[in-house]
Structure formats: structure tokens, C-alpha cells
Amino acid sequence: LPGKALALSETCFPEAVLGPVPHIYPFIVNDPGEGTQAKRRSAAVIIDHLTPP
């Protein structure tokens, strides 16, 4: 896929729209692959939680 390998530049659309606002991504701890998506984003903040028993 075309695009940047490391991080967004100031001219990229998501960076221009969000700017310094953190990208909050709540995810379920029981699915570790879900949090990996957010960790690769430069402004991501991960808020995790467990599913009820």
C-alpha cells in the first residue's frame, strides 16, 4: 500500500485534521491484535478494559 512507513507528516490529511489532539482508541484486552493497530499511530492513546466474566 502506498503511504508513509513511520509517521504522518504535517501535510497528511489525518494530521491536518486532528493536529495535536490524541486519538483515543478503546479496545478489549482479550484481543491483543486490536491494540497493535493503535500502537502504530503516532498520537494514539490506548484505553484498555477487560470483558465481563
mmCIF entry with sequence, helices, sheets and N, C-alpha, C, O atoms, coordinates in Angstrom:
data_MODEL
# 
_entry.id   MODEL 
# 
_entity.id                         1 
_entity.type                       polymer 
_entity.pdbx_number_of_molecules   1 
# 
_entity_poly.entity_id                      1 
_entity_poly.type                           'polypeptide(L)' 
_entity_poly.nstd_linkage                   no 
_entity_poly.nstd_monomer                   no 
_entity_poly.pdbx_seq_one_letter_code       LPGKALALSETCFPEAVLGPVPHIYPFIVNDPGEGTQAKRRSAAVIIDHLTPP 
_entity_poly.pdbx_seq_one_letter_code_can   LPGKALALSETCFPEAVLGPVPHIYPFIVNDPGEGTQAKRRSAAVIIDHLTPP 
_entity_poly.pdbx_strand_id                 A 
# 
loop_
_entity_poly_seq.entity_id 
_entity_poly_seq.num 
_entity_poly_seq.mon_id 
_entity_poly_seq.hetero 
1 1  LEU n 
1 2  PRO n 
1 3  GLY n 
1 4  LYS n 
1 5  ALA n 
1 6  LEU n 
1 7  ALA n 
1 8  LEU n 
1 9  SER n 
1 10 GLU n 
1 11 THR n 
1 12 CYS n 
1 13 PHE n 
1 14 PRO n 
1 15 GLU n 
1 16 ALA n 
1 17 VAL n 
1 18 LEU n 
1 19 GLY n 
1 20 PRO n 
1 21 VAL n 
1 22 PRO n 
1 23 HIS n 
1 24 ILE n 
1 25 TYR n 
1 26 PRO n 
1 27 PHE n 
1 28 ILE n 
1 29 VAL n 
1 30 ASN n 
1 31 ASP n 
1 32 PRO n 
1 33 GLY n 
1 34 GLU n 
1 35 GLY n 
1 36 THR n 
1 37 GLN n 
1 38 ALA n 
1 39 LYS n 
1 40 ARG n 
1 41 ARG n 
1 42 SER n 
1 43 ALA n 
1 44 ALA n 
1 45 VAL n 
1 46 ILE n 
1 47 ILE n 
1 48 ASP n 
1 49 HIS n 
1 50 LEU n 
1 51 THR n 
1 52 PRO n 
1 53 PRO n 
# 
_struct_asym.id          A 
_struct_asym.entity_id   1 
# 
loop_
_struct_conf.conf_type_id 
_struct_conf.id 
_struct_conf.pdbx_PDB_helix_id 
_struct_conf.beg_label_comp_id 
_struct_conf.beg_label_asym_id 
_struct_conf.beg_label_seq_id 
_struct_conf.pdbx_beg_PDB_ins_code 
_struct_conf.end_label_comp_id 
_struct_conf.end_label_asym_id 
_struct_conf.end_label_seq_id 
_struct_conf.pdbx_end_PDB_ins_code 
_struct_conf.beg_auth_comp_id 
_struct_conf.beg_auth_asym_id 
_struct_conf.beg_auth_seq_id 
_struct_conf.end_auth_comp_id 
_struct_conf.end_auth_asym_id 
_struct_conf.end_auth_seq_id 
_struct_conf.pdbx_PDB_helix_class 
_struct_conf.details 
_struct_conf.pdbx_PDB_helix_length 
HELX_P HELX_P1 AA1 PHE A 13 ? LEU A 18 ? PHE A 13 LEU A 18 1 ? 6 
HELX_P HELX_P2 AA2 PRO A 32 ? LYS A 39 ? PRO A 32 LYS A 39 1 ? 8 
# 
_struct_conf_type.id          HELX_P 
_struct_conf_type.criteria    ? 
_struct_conf_type.reference   ? 
# 
_struct_sheet.id               AA1 
_struct_sheet.type             ? 
_struct_sheet.number_strands   2 
_struct_sheet.details          ? 
# 
_struct_sheet_order.sheet_id     AA1 
_struct_sheet_order.range_id_1   1 
_struct_sheet_order.range_id_2   2 
_struct_sheet_order.offset       ? 
_struct_sheet_order.sense        parallel 
# 
loop_
_struct_sheet_range.sheet_id 
_struct_sheet_range.id 
_struct_sheet_range.beg_label_comp_id 
_struct_sheet_range.beg_label_asym_id 
_struct_sheet_range.beg_label_seq_id 
_struct_sheet_range.pdbx_beg_PDB_ins_code 
_struct_sheet_range.end_label_comp_id 
_struct_sheet_range.end_label_asym_id 
_struct_sheet_range.end_label_seq_id 
_struct_sheet_range.pdbx_end_PDB_ins_code 
_struct_sheet_range.beg_auth_comp_id 
_struct_sheet_range.beg_auth_asym_id 
_struct_sheet_range.beg_auth_seq_id 
_struct_sheet_range.end_auth_comp_id 
_struct_sheet_range.end_auth_asym_id 
_struct_sheet_range.end_auth_seq_id 
AA1 1 HIS A 23 ? ILE A 28 ? HIS A 23 ILE A 28 
AA1 2 ALA A 44 ? HIS A 49 ? ALA A 44 HIS A 49 
# 
loop_
_atom_site.group_PDB 
_atom_site.id 
_atom_site.type_symbol 
_atom_site.label_atom_id 
_atom_site.label_alt_id 
_atom_site.label_comp_id 
_atom_site.label_asym_id 
_atom_site.label_entity_id 
_atom_site.label_seq_id 
_atom_site.pdbx_PDB_ins_code 
_atom_site.Cartn_x 
_atom_site.Cartn_y 
_atom_site.Cartn_z 
_atom_site.occupancy 
_atom_site.B_iso_or_equiv 
_atom_site.pdbx_formal_charge 
_atom_site.auth_seq_id 
_atom_site.auth_comp_id 
_atom_site.auth_asym_id 
_atom_site.auth_atom_id 
_atom_site.pdbx_PDB_model_num 
ATOM 1   N N  . LEU A 1 1  ? 0.830   -1.180  0.000  1.00 0.00 ? 1  LEU A N  1 
ATOM 2   C CA . LEU A 1 1  ? 0.000   0.000   0.000  1.00 0.00 ? 1  LEU A CA 1 
ATOM 3   C C  . LEU A 1 1  ? 0.875   1.245   0.000  1.00 0.00 ? 1  LEU A C  1 
ATOM 4   O O  . LEU A 1 1  ? 1.902   1.274   0.678  1.00 0.00 ? 1  LEU A O  1 
ATOM 5   N N  . PRO A 1 2  ? 0.494   2.257   -0.736 1.00 0.00 ? 2  PRO A N  1 
ATOM 6   C CA . PRO A 1 2  ? 1.276   3.484   -0.728 1.00 0.00 ? 2  PRO A CA 1 
ATOM 7   C C  . PRO A 1 2  ? 1.063   4.258   0.569  1.00 0.00 ? 2  PRO A C  1 
ATOM 8   O O  . PRO A 1 2  ? 0.020   4.144   1.214  1.00 0.00 ? 2  PRO A O  1 
ATOM 9   N N  . GLY A 1 3  ? 2.056   5.036   0.932  1.00 0.00 ? 3  GLY A N  1 
ATOM 10  C CA . GLY A 1 3  ? 1.922   5.853   2.134  1.00 0.00 ? 3  GLY A CA 1 
ATOM 11  C C  . GLY A 1 3  ? 3.214   5.916   2.911  1.00 0.00 ? 3  GLY A C  1 
ATOM 12  O O  . GLY A 1 3  ? 4.262   5.490   2.425  1.00 0.00 ? 3  GLY A O  1 
ATOM 13  N N  . LYS A 1 4  ? 3.144   6.433   4.091  1.00 0.00 ? 4  LYS A N  1 
ATOM 14  C CA . LYS A 1 4  ? 4.315   6.590   4.934  1.00 0.00 ? 4  LYS A CA 1 
ATOM 15  C C  . LYS A 1 4  ? 4.537   5.326   5.759  1.00 0.00 ? 4  LYS A C  1 
ATOM 16  O O  . LYS A 1 4  ? 3.578   4.678   6.180  1.00 0.00 ? 4  LYS A O  1 
ATOM 17  N N  . ALA A 1 5  ? 5.789   4.982   5.986  1.00 0.00 ? 5  ALA A N  1 
ATOM 18  C CA . ALA A 1 5  ? 6.117   3.787   6.759  1.00 0.00 ? 5  ALA A CA 1 
ATOM 19  C C  . ALA A 1 5  ? 6.209   4.083   8.256  1.00 0.00 ? 5  ALA A C  1 
ATOM 20  O O  . ALA A 1 5  ? 5.971   3.192   9.071  1.00 0.00 ? 5  ALA A O  1 
ATOM 21  N N  . LEU A 1 6  ? 6.549   5.318   8.631  1.00 0.00 ? 6  LEU A N  1 
ATOM 22  C CA . LEU A 1 6  ? 6.788   5.602   10.038 1.00 0.00 ? 6  LEU A CA 1 
ATOM 23  C C  . LEU A 1 6  ? 5.729   6.479   10.687 1.00 0.00 ? 6  LEU A C  1 
ATOM 24  O O  . LEU A 1 6  ? 5.075   6.053   11.639 1.00 0.00 ? 6  LEU A O  1 
ATOM 25  N N  . ALA A 1 7  ? 5.554   7.663   10.203 1.00 0.00 ? 7  ALA A N  1 
ATOM 26  C CA . ALA A 1 7  ? 4.605   8.587   10.835 1.00 0.00 ? 7  ALA A CA 1 
ATOM 27  C C  . ALA A 1 7  ? 4.056   9.554   9.798  1.00 0.00 ? 7  ALA A C  1 
ATOM 28  O O  . ALA A 1 7  ? 4.576   9.659   8.687  1.00 0.00 ? 7  ALA A O  1 
ATOM 29  N N  . LEU A 1 8  ? 3.011   10.248  10.173 1.00 0.00 ? 8  LEU A N  1 
ATOM 30  C CA . LEU A 1 8  ? 2.397   11.215  9.270  1.00 0.00 ? 8  LEU A CA 1 
ATOM 31  C C  . LEU A 1 8  ? 3.196   12.514  9.262  1.00 0.00 ? 8  LEU A C  1 
ATOM 32  O O  . LEU A 1 8  ? 3.766   12.913  10.278 1.00 0.00 ? 8  LEU A O  1 
ATOM 33  N N  . SER A 1 9  ? 3.231   13.165  8.108  1.00 0.00 ? 9  SER A N  1 
ATOM 34  C CA . SER A 1 9  ? 3.852   14.485  8.038  1.00 0.00 ? 9  SER A CA 1 
ATOM 35  C C  . SER A 1 9  ? 2.773   15.544  8.279  1.00 0.00 ? 9  SER A C  1 
ATOM 36  O O  . SER A 1 9  ? 1.590   15.218  8.375  1.00 0.00 ? 9  SER A O  1 
ATOM 37  N N  . GLU A 1 10 ? 3.175   16.788  8.375  1.00 0.00 ? 10 GLU A N  1 
ATOM 38  C CA . GLU A 1 10 ? 2.217   17.871  8.621  1.00 0.00 ? 10 GLU A CA 1 
ATOM 39  C C  . GLU A 1 10 ? 1.258   18.066  7.456  1.00 0.00 ? 10 GLU A C  1 
ATOM 40  O O  . GLU A 1 10 ? 0.185   18.644  7.634  1.00 0.00 ? 10 GLU A O  1 
ATOM 41  N N  . THR A 1 11 ? 1.622   17.597  6.266  1.00 0.00 ? 11 THR A N  1 
ATOM 42  C CA . THR A 1 11 ? 0.768   17.771  5.093  1.00 0.00 ? 11 THR A CA 1 
ATOM 43  C C  . THR A 1 11 ? -0.208  16.618  4.882  1.00 0.00 ? 11 THR A C  1 
ATOM 44  O O  . THR A 1 11 ? -1.070  16.706  4.008  1.00 0.00 ? 11 THR A O  1 
ATOM 45  N N  . CYS A 1 12 ? -0.098  15.543  5.654  1.00 0.00 ? 12 CYS A N  1 
ATOM 46  C CA . CYS A 1 12 ? -1.020  14.409  5.523  1.00 0.00 ? 12 CYS A CA 1 
ATOM 47  C C  . CYS A 1 12 ? -2.394  14.800  6.080  1.00 0.00 ? 12 CYS A C  1 
ATOM 48  O O  . CYS A 1 12 ? -2.482  15.518  7.076  1.00 0.00 ? 12 CYS A O  1 
ATOM 49  N N  . PHE A 1 13 ? -3.459  14.327  5.436  1.00 0.00 ? 13 PHE A N  1 
ATOM 50  C CA . PHE A 1 13 ? -4.815  14.720  5.815  1.00 0.00 ? 13 PHE A CA 1 
ATOM 51  C C  . PHE A 1 13 ? -5.156  14.405  7.277  1.00 0.00 ? 13 PHE A C  1 
ATOM 52  O O  . PHE A 1 13 ? -5.669  15.288  7.964  1.00 0.00 ? 13 PHE A O  1 
ATOM 53  N N  . PRO A 1 14 ? -4.897  13.178  7.795  1.00 0.00 ? 14 PRO A N  1 
ATOM 54  C CA . PRO A 1 14 ? -5.250  12.925  9.205  1.00 0.00 ? 14 PRO A CA 1 
ATOM 55  C C  . PRO A 1 14 ? -4.520  13.854  10.174 1.00 0.00 ? 14 PRO A C  1 
ATOM 56  O O  . PRO A 1 14 ? -5.096  14.278  11.176 1.00 0.00 ? 14 PRO A O  1 
ATOM 57  N N  . GLU A 1 15 ? -3.280  14.167  9.887  1.00 0.00 ? 15 GLU A N  1 
ATOM 58  C CA . GLU A 1 15 ? -2.528  15.069  10.760 1.00 0.00 ? 15 GLU A CA 1 
ATOM 59  C C  . GLU A 1 15 ? -3.065  16.492  10.663 1.00 0.00 ? 15 GLU A C  1 
ATOM 60  O O  . GLU A 1 15 ? -3.105  17.206  11.665 1.00 0.00 ? 15 GLU A O  1 
ATOM 61  N N  . ALA A 1 16 ? -3.473  16.907  9.481  1.00 0.00 ? 16 ALA A N  1 
ATOM 62  C CA . ALA A 1 16 ? -4.023  18.254  9.306  1.00 0.00 ? 16 ALA A CA 1 
ATOM 63  C C  . ALA A 1 16 ? -5.364  18.398  10.016 1.00 0.00 ? 16 ALA A C  1 
ATOM 64  O O  . ALA A 1 16 ? -5.673  19.470  10.536 1.00 0.00 ? 16 ALA A O  1 
ATOM 65  N N  . VAL A 1 17 ? -6.164  17.336  10.046 1.00 0.00 ? 17 VAL A N  1 
ATOM 66  C CA . VAL A 1 17 ? -7.481  17.394  10.686 1.00 0.00 ? 17 VAL A CA 1 
ATOM 67  C C  . VAL A 1 17 ? -7.360  17.306  12.207 1.00 0.00 ? 17 VAL A C  1 
ATOM 68  O O  . VAL A 1 17 ? -7.943  18.122  12.922 1.00 0.00 ? 17 VAL A O  1 
ATOM 69  N N  . LEU A 1 18 ? -6.607  16.324  12.705 1.00 0.00 ? 18 LEU A N  1 
ATOM 70  C CA . LEU A 1 18 ? -6.513  16.108  14.151 1.00 0.00 ? 18 LEU A CA 1 
ATOM 71  C C  . LEU A 1 18 ? -5.512  17.034  14.824 1.00 0.00 ? 18 LEU A C  1 
ATOM 72  O O  . LEU A 1 18 ? -5.769  17.521  15.925 1.00 0.00 ? 18 LEU A O  1 
ATOM 73  N N  . GLY A 1 19 ? -4.381  17.285  14.187 1.00 0.00 ? 19 GLY A N  1 
ATOM 74  C CA . GLY A 1 19 ? -3.350  18.112  14.799 1.00 0.00 ? 19 GLY A CA 1 
ATOM 75  C C  . GLY A 1 19 ? -2.819  17.463  16.064 1.00 0.00 ? 19 GLY A C  1 
ATOM 76  O O  . GLY A 1 19 ? -2.515  16.270  16.051 1.00 0.00 ? 19 GLY A O  1 
ATOM 77  N N  . PRO A 1 20 ? -2.695  18.211  17.165 1.00 0.00 ? 20 PRO A N  1 
ATOM 78  C CA . PRO A 1 20 ? -2.140  17.657  18.396 1.00 0.00 ? 20 PRO A CA 1 
ATOM 79  C C  . PRO A 1 20 ? -3.154  16.890  19.259 1.00 0.00 ? 20 PRO A C  1 
ATOM 80  O O  . PRO A 1 20 ? -2.806  16.435  20.348 1.00 0.00 ? 20 PRO A O  1 
ATOM 81  N N  . VAL A 1 21 ? -4.391  16.740  18.792 1.00 0.00 ? 21 VAL A N  1 
ATOM 82  C CA . VAL A 1 21 ? -5.413  16.037  19.569 1.00 0.00 ? 21 VAL A CA 1 
ATOM 83  C C  . VAL A 1 21 ? -5.099  14.538  19.581 1.00 0.00 ? 21 VAL A C  1 
ATOM 84  O O  . VAL A 1 21 ? -4.921  13.950  18.514 1.00 0.00 ? 21 VAL A O  1 
ATOM 85  N N  . PRO A 1 22 ? -5.028  13.901  20.760 1.00 0.00 ? 22 PRO A N  1 
ATOM 86  C CA . PRO A 1 22 ? -4.735  12.462  20.791 1.00 0.00 ? 22 PRO A CA 1 
ATOM 87  C C  . PRO A 1 22 ? -5.884  11.648  20.208 1.00 0.00 ? 22 PRO A C  1 
ATOM 88  O O  . PRO A 1 22 ? -7.051  12.021  20.331 1.00 0.00 ? 22 PRO A O  1 
ATOM 89  N N  . HIS A 1 23 ? -5.545  10.553  19.586 1.00 0.00 ? 23 HIS A N  1 
ATOM 90  C CA . HIS A 1 23 ? -6.540  9.644   19.022 1.00 0.00 ? 23 HIS A CA 1 
ATOM 91  C C  . HIS A 1 23 ? -6.836  8.583   20.070 1.00 0.00 ? 23 HIS A C  1 
ATOM 92  O O  . HIS A 1 23 ? -6.033  7.671   20.269 1.00 0.00 ? 23 HIS A O  1 
ATOM 93  N N  . ILE A 1 24 ? -7.984  8.688   20.747 1.00 0.00 ? 24 ILE A N  1 
ATOM 94  C CA . ILE A 1 24 ? -8.356  7.751   21.810 1.00 0.00 ? 24 ILE A CA 1 
ATOM 95  C C  . ILE A 1 24 ? -8.990  6.528   21.176 1.00 0.00 ? 24 ILE A C  1 
ATOM 96  O O  . ILE A 1 24 ? -9.938  6.635   20.398 1.00 0.00 ? 24 ILE A O  1 
ATOM 97  N N  . TYR A 1 25 ? -8.454  5.362   21.520 1.00 0.00 ? 25 TYR A N  1 
ATOM 98  C CA . TYR A 1 25 ? -8.894  4.113   20.899 1.00 0.00 ? 25 TYR A CA 1 
ATOM 99  C C  . TYR A 1 25 ? -9.186  3.086   21.991 1.00 0.00 ? 25 TYR A C  1 
ATOM 100 O O  . TYR A 1 25 ? -8.277  2.360   22.394 1.00 0.00 ? 25 TYR A O  1 
ATOM 101 N N  . PRO A 1 26 ? -10.434 2.999   22.487 1.00 0.00 ? 26 PRO A N  1 
ATOM 102 C CA . PRO A 1 26 ? -10.744 1.971   23.492 1.00 0.00 ? 26 PRO A CA 1 
ATOM 103 C C  . PRO A 1 26 ? -10.775 0.595   22.837 1.00 0.00 ? 26 PRO A C  1 
ATOM 104 O O  . PRO A 1 26 ? -11.328 0.436   21.749 1.00 0.00 ? 26 PRO A O  1 
ATOM 105 N N  . PHE A 1 27 ? -10.183 -0.399  23.494 1.00 0.00 ? 27 PHE A N  1 
ATOM 106 C CA . PHE A 1 27 ? -10.187 -1.745  22.935 1.00 0.00 ? 27 PHE A CA 1 
ATOM 107 C C  . PHE A 1 27 ? -10.260 -2.774  24.048 1.00 0.00 ? 27 PHE A C  1 
ATOM 108 O O  . PHE A 1 27 ? -9.997  -2.468  25.211 1.00 0.00 ? 27 PHE A O  1 
ATOM 109 N N  . ILE A 1 28 ? -10.615 -3.986  23.684 1.00 0.00 ? 28 ILE A N  1 
ATOM 110 C CA . ILE A 1 28 ? -10.759 -5.082  24.642 1.00 0.00 ? 28 ILE A CA 1 
ATOM 111 C C  . ILE A 1 28 ? -9.410  -5.774  24.810 1.00 0.00 ? 28 ILE A C  1 
ATOM 112 O O  . ILE A 1 28 ? -8.768  -6.120  23.819 1.00 0.00 ? 28 ILE A O  1 
ATOM 113 N N  . VAL A 1 29 ? -8.974  -5.979  26.051 1.00 0.00 ? 29 VAL A N  1 
ATOM 114 C CA . VAL A 1 29 ? -7.678  -6.572  26.341 1.00 0.00 ? 29 VAL A CA 1 
ATOM 115 C C  . VAL A 1 29 ? -7.595  -8.010  25.831 1.00 0.00 ? 29 VAL A C  1 
ATOM 116 O O  . VAL A 1 29 ? -6.510  -8.469  25.472 1.00 0.00 ? 29 VAL A O  1 
ATOM 117 N N  . ASN A 1 30 ? -8.703  -8.717  25.792 1.00 0.00 ? 30 ASN A N  1 
ATOM 118 C CA . ASN A 1 30 ? -8.687  -10.122 25.387 1.00 0.00 ? 30 ASN A CA 1 
ATOM 119 C C  . ASN A 1 30 ? -8.304  -10.322 23.927 1.00 0.00 ? 30 ASN A C  1 
ATOM 120 O O  . ASN A 1 30 ? -8.030  -11.453 23.525 1.00 0.00 ? 30 ASN A O  1 
ATOM 121 N N  . ASP A 1 31 ? -8.276  -9.281  23.129 1.00 0.00 ? 31 ASP A N  1 
ATOM 122 C CA . ASP A 1 31 ? -7.913  -9.375  21.714 1.00 0.00 ? 31 ASP A CA 1 
ATOM 123 C C  . ASP A 1 31 ? -6.659  -8.532  21.480 1.00 0.00 ? 31 ASP A C  1 
ATOM 124 O O  . ASP A 1 31 ? -6.777  -7.356  21.137 1.00 0.00 ? 31 ASP A O  1 
ATOM 125 N N  . PRO A 1 32 ? -5.442  -9.109  21.658 1.00 0.00 ? 32 PRO A N  1 
ATOM 126 C CA . PRO A 1 32 ? -4.216  -8.308  21.581 1.00 0.00 ? 32 PRO A CA 1 
ATOM 127 C C  . PRO A 1 32 ? -3.954  -7.692  20.210 1.00 0.00 ? 32 PRO A C  1 
ATOM 128 O O  . PRO A 1 32 ? -3.282  -6.664  20.129 1.00 0.00 ? 32 PRO A O  1 
ATOM 129 N N  . GLY A 1 33 ? -4.455  -8.278  19.146 1.00 0.00 ? 33 GLY A N  1 
ATOM 130 C CA . GLY A 1 33 ? -4.237  -7.722  17.816 1.00 0.00 ? 33 GLY A CA 1 
ATOM 131 C C  . GLY A 1 33 ? -4.922  -6.389  17.616 1.00 0.00 ? 33 GLY A C  1 
ATOM 132 O O  . GLY A 1 33 ? -4.522  -5.599  16.761 1.00 0.00 ? 33 GLY A O  1 
ATOM 133 N N  . GLU A 1 34 ? -5.946  -6.140  18.398 1.00 0.00 ? 34 GLU A N  1 
ATOM 134 C CA . GLU A 1 34 ? -6.701  -4.894  18.256 1.00 0.00 ? 34 GLU A CA 1 
ATOM 135 C C  . GLU A 1 34 ? -5.883  -3.692  18.732 1.00 0.00 ? 34 GLU A C  1 
ATOM 136 O O  . GLU A 1 34 ? -5.954  -2.623  18.125 1.00 0.00 ? 34 GLU A O  1 
ATOM 137 N N  . GLY A 1 35 ? -5.122  -3.851  19.791 1.00 0.00 ? 35 GLY A N  1 
ATOM 138 C CA . GLY A 1 35 ? -4.310  -2.755  20.308 1.00 0.00 ? 35 GLY A CA 1 
ATOM 139 C C  . GLY A 1 35 ? -3.091  -2.460  19.457 1.00 0.00 ? 35 GLY A C  1 
ATOM 140 O O  . GLY A 1 35 ? -2.557  -1.352  19.503 1.00 0.00 ? 35 GLY A O  1 
ATOM 141 N N  . THR A 1 36 ? -2.643  -3.434  18.681 1.00 0.00 ? 36 THR A N  1 
ATOM 142 C CA . THR A 1 36 ? -1.486  -3.238  17.816 1.00 0.00 ? 36 THR A CA 1 
ATOM 143 C C  . THR A 1 36 ? -1.759  -2.169  16.771 1.00 0.00 ? 36 THR A C  1 
ATOM 144 O O  . THR A 1 36 ? -0.854  -1.422  16.399 1.00 0.00 ? 36 THR A O  1 
ATOM 145 N N  . GLN A 1 37 ? -2.977  -2.090  16.301 1.00 0.00 ? 37 GLN A N  1 
ATOM 146 C CA . GLN A 1 37 ? -3.334  -1.067  15.316 1.00 0.00 ? 37 GLN A CA 1 
ATOM 147 C C  . GLN A 1 37 ? -3.116  0.328   15.889 1.00 0.00 ? 37 GLN A C  1 
ATOM 148 O O  . GLN A 1 37 ? -2.587  1.204   15.204 1.00 0.00 ? 37 GLN A O  1 
ATOM 149 N N  . ALA A 1 38 ? -3.513  0.537   17.122 1.00 0.00 ? 38 ALA A N  1 
ATOM 150 C CA . ALA A 1 38 ? -3.396  1.860   17.731 1.00 0.00 ? 38 ALA A CA 1 
ATOM 151 C C  . ALA A 1 38 ? -1.949  2.196   18.072 1.00 0.00 ? 38 ALA A C  1 
ATOM 152 O O  . ALA A 1 38 ? -1.557  3.359   17.982 1.00 0.00 ? 38 ALA A O  1 
ATOM 153 N N  . LYS A 1 39 ? -1.145  1.205   18.463 1.00 0.00 ? 39 LYS A N  1 
ATOM 154 C CA . LYS A 1 39 ? 0.237   1.476   18.837 1.00 0.00 ? 39 LYS A CA 1 
ATOM 155 C C  . LYS A 1 39 ? 1.056   2.003   17.665 1.00 0.00 ? 39 LYS A C  1 
ATOM 156 O O  . LYS A 1 39 ? 2.036   2.716   17.877 1.00 0.00 ? 39 LYS A O  1 
ATOM 157 N N  . ARG A 1 40 ? 0.678   1.671   16.443 1.00 0.00 ? 40 ARG A N  1 
ATOM 158 C CA . ARG A 1 40 ? 1.427   2.122   15.276 1.00 0.00 ? 40 ARG A CA 1 
ATOM 159 C C  . ARG A 1 40 ? 1.077   3.554   14.885 1.00 0.00 ? 40 ARG A C  1 
ATOM 160 O O  . ARG A 1 40 ? 1.732   4.131   14.017 1.00 0.00 ? 40 ARG A O  1 
ATOM 161 N N  . ARG A 1 41 ? 0.063   4.132   15.505 1.00 0.00 ? 41 ARG A N  1 
ATOM 162 C CA . ARG A 1 41 ? -0.304  5.517   15.215 1.00 0.00 ? 41 ARG A CA 1 
ATOM 163 C C  . ARG A 1 41 ? 0.478   6.439   16.141 1.00 0.00 ? 41 ARG A C  1 
ATOM 164 O O  . ARG A 1 41 ? 0.676   6.116   17.312 1.00 0.00 ? 41 ARG A O  1 
ATOM 165 N N  . SER A 1 42 ? 0.918   7.570   15.635 1.00 0.00 ? 42 SER A N  1 
ATOM 166 C CA . SER A 1 42 ? 1.813   8.426   16.418 1.00 0.00 ? 42 SER A CA 1 
ATOM 167 C C  . SER A 1 42 ? 1.118   9.130   17.577 1.00 0.00 ? 42 SER A C  1 
ATOM 168 O O  . SER A 1 42 ? 1.762   9.385   18.594 1.00 0.00 ? 42 SER A O  1 
ATOM 169 N N  . ALA A 1 43 ? -0.161  9.452   17.467 1.00 0.00 ? 43 ALA A N  1 
ATOM 170 C CA . ALA A 1 43 ? -0.850  10.191  18.525 1.00 0.00 ? 43 ALA A CA 1 
ATOM 171 C C  . ALA A 1 43 ? -1.873  9.322   19.250 1.00 0.00 ? 43 ALA A C  1 
ATOM 172 O O  . ALA A 1 43 ? -2.813  9.848   19.846 1.00 0.00 ? 43 ALA A O  1 
ATOM 173 N N  . ALA A 1 44 ? -1.707  8.015   19.208 1.00 0.00 ? 44 ALA A N  1 
ATOM 174 C CA . ALA A 1 44 ? -2.697  7.113   19.798 1.00 0.00 ? 44 ALA A CA 1 
ATOM 175 C C  . ALA A 1 44 ? -2.545  7.034   21.313 1.00 0.00 ? 44 ALA A C  1 
ATOM 176 O O  . ALA A 1 44 ? -1.434  7.021   21.841 1.00 0.00 ? 44 ALA A O  1 
ATOM 177 N N  . VAL A 1 45 ? -3.667  6.984   21.990 1.00 0.00 ? 45 VAL A N  1 
ATOM 178 C CA . VAL A 1 45 ? -3.725  6.747   23.428 1.00 0.00 ? 45 VAL A CA 1 
ATOM 179 C C  . VAL A 1 45 ? -4.593  5.515   23.616 1.00 0.00 ? 45 VAL A C  1 
ATOM 180 O O  . VAL A 1 45 ? -5.756  5.513   23.213 1.00 0.00 ? 45 VAL A O  1 
ATOM 181 N N  . ILE A 1 46 ? -4.046  4.465   24.223 1.00 0.00 ? 46 ILE A N  1 
ATOM 182 C CA . ILE A 1 46 ? -4.788  3.217   24.377 1.00 0.00 ? 46 ILE A CA 1 
ATOM 183 C C  . ILE A 1 46 ? -5.459  3.190   25.747 1.00 0.00 ? 46 ILE A C  1 
ATOM 184 O O  . ILE A 1 46 ? -4.799  3.354   26.774 1.00 0.00 ? 46 ILE A O  1 
ATOM 185 N N  . ILE A 1 47 ? -6.761  2.985   25.754 1.00 0.00 ? 47 ILE A N  1 
ATOM 186 C CA . ILE A 1 47 ? -7.530  2.793   26.983 1.00 0.00 ? 47 ILE A CA 1 
ATOM 187 C C  . ILE A 1 47 ? -8.081  1.376   26.905 1.00 0.00 ? 47 ILE A C  1 
ATOM 188 O O  . ILE A 1 47 ? -8.951  1.086   26.084 1.00 0.00 ? 47 ILE A O  1 
ATOM 189 N N  . ASP A 1 48 ? -7.571  0.497   27.761 1.00 0.00 ? 48 ASP A N  1 
ATOM 190 C CA . ASP A 1 48 ? -7.983  -0.901  27.658 1.00 0.00 ? 48 ASP A CA 1 
ATOM 191 C C  . ASP A 1 48 ? -8.939  -1.283  28.782 1.00 0.00 ? 48 ASP A C  1 
ATOM 192 O O  . ASP A 1 48 ? -8.987  -0.630  29.825 1.00 0.00 ? 48 ASP A O  1 
ATOM 193 N N  . HIS A 1 49 ? -9.692  -2.340  28.554 1.00 0.00 ? 49 HIS A N  1 
ATOM 194 C CA . HIS A 1 49 ? -10.620 -2.846  29.559 1.00 0.00 ? 49 HIS A CA 1 
ATOM 195 C C  . HIS A 1 49 ? -10.818 -4.341  29.343 1.00 0.00 ? 49 HIS A C  1 
ATOM 196 O O  . HIS A 1 49 ? -10.631 -4.852  28.239 1.00 0.00 ? 49 HIS A O  1 
ATOM 197 N N  . LEU A 1 50 ? -11.194 -5.026  30.404 1.00 0.00 ? 50 LEU A N  1 
ATOM 198 C CA . LEU A 1 50 ? -11.482 -6.458  30.321 1.00 0.00 ? 50 LEU A CA 1 
ATOM 199 C C  . LEU A 1 50 ? -12.959 -6.672  30.046 1.00 0.00 ? 50 LEU A C  1 
ATOM 200 O O  . LEU A 1 50 ? -13.799 -5.854  30.423 1.00 0.00 ? 50 LEU A O  1 
ATOM 201 N N  . THR A 1 51 ? -13.262 -7.758  29.400 1.00 0.00 ? 51 THR A N  1 
ATOM 202 C CA . THR A 1 51 ? -14.665 -8.101  29.189 1.00 0.00 ? 51 THR A CA 1 
ATOM 203 C C  . THR A 1 51 ? -15.237 -8.667  30.482 1.00 0.00 ? 51 THR A C  1 
ATOM 204 O O  . THR A 1 51 ? -14.488 -9.250  31.266 1.00 0.00 ? 51 THR A O  1 
ATOM 205 N N  . PRO A 1 52 ? -16.529 -8.516  30.733 1.00 0.00 ? 52 PRO A N  1 
ATOM 206 C CA . PRO A 1 52 ? -17.117 -9.081  31.942 1.00 0.00 ? 52 PRO A CA 1 
ATOM 207 C C  . PRO A 1 52 ? -17.038 -10.607 31.913 1.00 0.00 ? 52 PRO A C  1 
ATOM 208 O O  . PRO A 1 52 ? -17.127 -11.214 30.846 1.00 0.00 ? 52 PRO A O  1 
ATOM 209 N N  . PRO A 1 53 ? -16.872 -11.223 33.077 1.00 0.00 ? 53 PRO A N  1 
ATOM 210 C CA . PRO A 1 53 ? -16.770 -12.698 33.105 1.00 0.00 ? 53 PRO A CA 1 
ATOM 211 C C  . PRO A 1 53 ? -18.069 -13.395 32.748 1.00 0.00 ? 53 PRO A C  1 
ATOM 212 O O  . PRO A 1 53 ? -18.126 -14.624 32.732 1.00 0.00 ? 53 PRO A O  1 
# 
